Amino acid sequence: MDNIWNIMDLIFAGAGIYVLYAYVLLKTKGELITSILLSKDVDIRKCKDIEGYKRFVMPKILVFGIITVFHGVLGLVNSYVVPIPGAVYGVSMAVFFVILIWYTIQTKKAMQLFW
């Protein structure tokens, strides 16, 4: 069972790094990695205000990426470096899920505003 959690923590950390990479691309080059932000059936060319959309989602991507990396790394530290108290890991998991729900709501709101 511990191996499953280790794999999940690695997935969280990796996904968070990918999200932060998407943020950096958006910030530096203005490029959108649509797989993180949009469903497959959304046509980016139909966006009413692409620059407004980018400004709207950029801080949300950053927050989601940081929290996801933090939660994944905390789990890996717990498994391989030093045990983390269960309450700390539980709070980290709760914060991660709250941010995940918030991020989902914000991406849906962005769809309503900009499409």
C-alpha positions in Angstrom: 0.0 0.0 0.0 2.9 2.4 0.7 4.1 2.0 -2.9 0.8 3.3 -4.2 1.1 6.4 -2.1 4.7 6.9 -3.2 3.6 6.7 -6.8 0.7 9.1 -6.1 3.1 11.6 -4.5 5.4 11.3 -7.5 2.5 11.9 -9.8 1.4 14.9 -7.8 4.9 16.4 -7.8 5.3 15.7 -11.6 1.9 17.1 -12.4 2.7 20.2 -10.4 5.9 20.7 -12.2 4.1 20.4 -15.5 1.5 23.0 -14.4 4.3 25.3 -13.4 5.9 24.8 -16.8 2.6 25.8 -18.4 2.6 28.9 -16.2 6.2 29.8 -17.3 5.3 29.3 -21.0 2.2 31.5 -20.6 4.1 34.2 -18.7 7.2 34.3 -20.9 6.0 33.4 -24.4 2.2 33.8 -24.1 1.7 30.1 -25.1 -1.2 28.1 -23.7 -0.9 24.4 -22.9 -4.5 23.7 -23.6 -4.5 20.2 -22.1 -4.2 21.8 -18.6 -6.7 24.6 -19.1 -9.3 23.4 -21.6 -11.2 20.3 -22.5 -10.5 18.7 -25.9 -13.7 19.9 -27.5 -13.0 23.6 -26.9 -11.7 25.6 -29.9 -9.2 28.2 -28.7 -9.8 30.2 -31.8 -13.4 31.0 -30.6 -12.2 32.7 -27.5 -13.7 36.3 -27.3 -10.6 37.8 -25.5 -7.5 35.5 -25.5 -5.4 38.1 -23.7 -8.0 38.6 -21.0 -8.3 34.9 -20.6 -4.5 34.5 -20.2 -4.5 37.3 -17.5 -7.4 35.6 -15.7 -6.0 32.1 -15.6 -2.3 32.9 -15.0 -2.4 33.5 -11.2 -4.7 30.5 -10.8 -2.3 28.2 -12.7 0.6 29.5 -10.5 -1.3 28.8 -7.2 -2.5 25.3 -8.4 1.0 24.4 -9.5 2.8 25.5 -6.3 0.3 23.7 -4.1 0.4 20.5 -6.2 4.2 20.4 -6.2 4.3 21.1 -2.4 1.9 18.3 -1.6 3.7 15.8 -3.8 7.2 16.7 -2.5 5.9 16.6 1.1 4.7 13.1 0.5 8.0 12.1 -1.0 9.9 13.6 1.9 7.6 11.7 4.3 8.4 8.4 2.5 12.1 8.8 1.8 13.6 11.4 4.1 11.9 12.0 7.4 8.5 11.1 8.7 6.0 14.0 8.6 3.4 14.1 11.3 0.1 12.8 10.1 -1.7 16.0 10.9 0.7 18.0 8.7 0.2 15.6 5.8 -3.6 15.6 6.4 -3.7 19.4 6.3 -1.6 19.4 3.1 -4.0 16.9 1.5 -7.0 19.0 2.6 -5.4 22.2 1.2 -4.6 20.4 -2.1 -8.2 19.2 -2.5 -9.6 22.7 -1.7 -7.2 24.3 -4.3 -8.1 21.6 -6.8 -11.8 22.3 -6.4 -11.2 26.1 -6.5 -9.0 25.7 -9.7 -11.8 23.6 -11.4 -14.4 26.2 -10.5 -12.1 29.0 -11.8 -11.4 27.2 -15.1 -15.2 26.8 -15.6 -15.7 30.4 -14.8 -13.1 31.4 -17.4 -15.0 29.4 -20.0 -18.2 31.3 -19.2 -16.4 34.6 -19.3 -14.3 34.2 -22.4 -16.2 31.8 -24.7 
